[in-house]
Amino acid sequence: MTTNIKNYTEQGGDKTVIEGTLEISNGGKIILNGQELSPAGLTQKVSYQAASTSTNVEGIRHDFNDLIEAMKIAGLMETEKPHINIITQPQDVTVTEGQIHENITVVANGSDGRSVSYKWFSNTRKSATGGTYLLTNTTGKFEVPTNLTEGIYYYYCVLSAEDVDDVTTNVVTVTVETA
């Protein structure tokens, strides 16, 4: 029996098809989504963890934490808690009454790529607590209300993501001057 194994790259070079065995020589690497896959990592197992024989909550908690630590060491679980990174804080803005077209923007991301939502608040004082909820969006952009009259207004944003601690921006001052 004969076999006809073909390896080829599809038009455009976006996909390589290998019909057979792919052998990586010593020192070679496979990179998947920016992360190296090593042969050791592909076959690594979590060290043996005996079934819990604990009879109380404290003992079960201890055994569970041991299992989590073993999974982290084996590379099966992230070792750092995900968090939200604020890349650019929103900036103060001065506008003219009746001619308001500005936005307040915060740029942020989840440390592990998870989606961030942005909850915008207004306040009567320069404080990031006790404000009035305005809206939630997924872009980090807040349009300054066009009907503001002369005065000083304060805004801030609370960023959140699933299973991550909320993060609050600096308070932004919007100064409205008369035309």
C-alpha positions as CSV (number, residue, x, y, z in Angstrom):
1,M,0.0,0.0,0.0
2,T,1.4,3.4,-0.9
3,T,0.4,6.7,0.5
4,N,0.5,10.1,-1.2
5,I,1.1,12.7,1.6
6,K,0.8,16.3,0.5
7,N,1.8,19.3,2.5
8,Y,0.8,22.7,1.0
9,T,0.1,26.3,1.8
10,E,-3.2,27.6,0.6
11,Q,-3.5,30.6,-1.6
12,G,-2.5,33.8,0.4
13,G,-0.4,31.8,2.9
14,D,-3.0,32.0,5.7
15,K,-3.2,28.3,6.1
16,T,-0.7,25.4,5.9
17,V,-2.1,21.9,5.6
18,I,0.1,19.0,6.8
19,E,-1.1,15.5,5.9
20,G,1.2,13.4,8.1
21,T,3.4,14.0,11.1
22,L,4.7,17.4,12.1
23,E,8.0,16.9,13.9
24,I,9.6,19.8,15.8
25,S,13.3,19.4,16.3
26,N,15.0,20.3,19.6
27,G,14.8,24.0,20.1
28,G,11.9,24.5,17.7
29,K,8.7,26.3,18.8
30,I,5.0,26.4,18.1
31,I,3.4,29.7,18.8
32,L,-0.4,29.8,19.1
33,N,-2.2,33.1,19.6
34,G,1.1,34.7,20.7
35,Q,1.8,32.0,23.4
36,E,4.4,29.3,23.0
37,L,3.2,25.7,23.2
38,S,6.1,23.5,24.4
39,P,6.1,19.7,24.3
40,A,6.5,19.7,28.1
41,G,3.5,22.0,28.4
42,L,1.3,19.8,26.2
43,T,1.9,16.7,28.3
44,Q,2.3,18.3,31.7
45,K,-0.1,16.9,34.3
46,V,-1.1,18.3,37.7
47,S,0.7,16.5,40.4
48,Y,-1.2,13.9,42.3
49,Q,-3.8,15.3,44.6
50,A,-5.4,12.8,47.0
51,A,-9.2,13.0,47.5
52,S,-10.1,15.1,50.5
53,T,-10.8,13.2,53.6
54,S,-11.6,16.3,55.6
55,T,-14.6,16.4,57.8
56,N,-14.9,20.1,58.3
57,V,-15.1,23.3,56.2
58,E,-11.6,24.4,57.1
59,G,-10.0,21.1,56.0
60,I,-11.9,21.1,52.7
61,R,-10.9,24.8,52.1
62,H,-7.2,23.8,52.7
63,D,-7.4,20.8,50.3
64,F,-9.2,22.9,47.7
65,N,-6.5,25.6,47.9
66,D,-3.8,23.0,47.5
67,L,-5.5,21.8,44.3
68,I,-5.7,25.3,42.9
69,E,-2.0,25.9,43.7
70,A,-1.1,22.6,41.9
71,M,-3.1,23.7,38.9
72,K,-1.3,27.1,38.8
73,I,2.1,25.4,39.0
74,A,1.2,23.1,36.2
75,G,0.2,26.1,34.0
76,L,-3.4,25.0,33.9
77,M,-4.7,28.1,35.7
78,E,-3.6,31.8,35.5
79,T,-1.5,32.8,38.5
80,E,-2.6,36.5,38.4
81,K,-6.1,37.7,39.2
82,P,-7.6,39.4,36.1
83,H,-8.0,43.1,36.5
84,I,-9.0,46.2,34.5
85,N,-6.2,48.5,33.2
86,I,-7.0,52.2,32.7
87,I,-4.8,53.2,29.8
88,T,-6.0,56.8,29.5
89,Q,-7.9,58.7,32.1
90,P,-10.7,61.0,31.0
91,Q,-9.6,64.7,30.8
92,D,-11.2,68.0,32.0
93,V,-12.9,70.0,29.3
94,T,-14.1,73.6,28.9
95,V,-17.1,74.2,26.6
96,T,-19.2,77.1,25.5
97,E,-22.9,77.1,26.5
98,G,-25.1,76.3,23.5
99,Q,-22.1,75.0,21.5
100,I,-21.4,71.8,23.3
101,H,-20.1,68.9,21.1
102,E,-17.4,67.4,23.2
103,N,-16.9,63.8,24.6
104,I,-15.3,62.5,27.7
105,T,-13.3,59.4,27.0
106,V,-11.6,56.7,29.1
107,V,-9.5,54.0,27.4
108,A,-9.2,50.7,29.3
109,N,-9.0,46.9,28.8
110,G,-9.3,43.7,30.8
111,S,-5.9,42.2,31.6
112,D,-6.9,38.9,30.0
113,G,-8.9,40.4,27.2
114,R,-12.3,40.2,28.8
115,S,-14.9,42.9,27.9
116,V,-15.1,46.0,30.0
117,S,-18.3,48.0,30.6
118,Y,-18.4,51.7,31.5
119,K,-21.0,53.2,33.9
120,W,-21.0,57.0,33.8
121,F,-22.1,59.2,36.7
122,S,-22.5,62.9,37.3
123,N,-21.9,64.6,40.7
124,T,-22.6,67.9,42.3
125,R,-19.1,67.9,43.9
126,K,-15.6,66.7,42.8
127,S,-16.0,63.2,44.2
128,A,-16.1,59.7,42.7
129,T,-18.8,58.5,45.2
130,G,-22.4,59.4,45.7
131,G,-23.0,60.5,42.1
132,T,-26.1,60.0,39.9
133,Y,-26.0,57.1,37.5
134,L,-26.4,58.3,33.9
135,L,-25.7,55.4,31.5
136,T,-23.7,52.2,30.7
137,N,-21.9,51.7,27.5
138,T,-19.2,49.5,26.0
139,T,-17.0,52.1,24.3
140,G,-15.8,54.3,27.2
141,K,-17.1,57.4,25.4
142,F,-19.5,59.8,27.1
143,E,-21.1,62.7,25.2
144,V,-21.2,65.9,27.3
145,P,-24.9,66.9,27.6
146,T,-25.6,69.6,25.1
147,N,-28.1,71.4,27.3
148,L,-25.7,72.4,30.1
149,T,-25.8,76.0,31.3
150,E,-23.0,78.1,32.6
151,G,-21.3,76.4,35.6
152,I,-19.1,73.5,36.7
153,Y,-20.1,69.9,36.4
154,Y,-18.4,66.7,37.5
155,Y,-18.4,63.3,35.9
156,Y,-16.7,60.0,36.6
157,C,-16.8,56.4,35.3
158,V,-16.9,53.0,37.0
159,L,-15.4,50.3,34.9
160,S,-16.5,46.7,35.4
161,A,-15.9,43.3,33.9
162,E,-17.1,39.8,34.9
163,D,-15.4,38.4,38.0
164,V,-13.1,41.4,38.3
165,D,-13.0,44.2,40.9
166,D,-14.5,47.5,39.6
167,V,-12.2,50.4,38.9
168,T,-13.1,54.1,39.1
169,T,-11.7,56.8,36.9
170,N,-10.5,60.2,38.1
171,V,-13.3,62.8,38.4
172,V,-13.6,65.0,35.3
173,T,-14.5,68.7,35.5
174,V,-16.6,70.1,32.7
175,T,-16.6,73.9,32.8
176,V,-19.4,75.6,30.8
177,E,-18.7,79.2,29.9
178,T,-21.2,81.7,28.5
179,A,-21.2,82.4,24.7
